[in-house]
């Protein structure tokens, strides 16, 4: 007899939390039905009631990761709000470090899977769409020269931020939080034409 709807929802939440813990500790490369079952202290057979394959589990894990990292859009106030949006992404806290470890580990799966890759492409498009109003507001306020290409500035800010993320994950001693903030601030000063 299948579990009652409330039990099913509660069990999926348990699975979701276990998936996140496995991702945080080991990345997508070690995400398996067996690893999640072990994390939950249940049998793999119980878990297959919810996921028929690793592929189904990976797709679910992607949704879990998206839920954990979905930061609400900030009001566009120019460079100050662009700074806040970029700092939301870099690993300044243990929680942000875990979030970034999960996403960077996911890239490998996304490169080899057209459906997951399309999802990543869409996720980056959503992120650039969230960043663009901050750049537009900075241009309108005269904080960034009006001659810039707004798409290029937005794309460069996103790319710089993820480049910083990767370096911080692999070399946290060289890239502690205060240095990450300094790198973002230096980029924003260059955008504004300050030295």
Secondary structure, 3 states (H helix, E strand, C coil): CCCCHHHHHHHHHHHHHHHHHHHHHHCHHHCCHHHHHHHHCCCHHHHCCCCCCHHHHHHHHHHHHHHHHCCCCCCCCCHHHHHHHHHCCCCCCHHHHHHHHHHHHHHHHHHHCHHHHHHHHHHHHHHHHHHHHHHHHHHHCCCCCCCCCHHHHHHHHHHHHHHHHHHHHHCCCCCCHHHHHHHHHHHHHHHCCCC
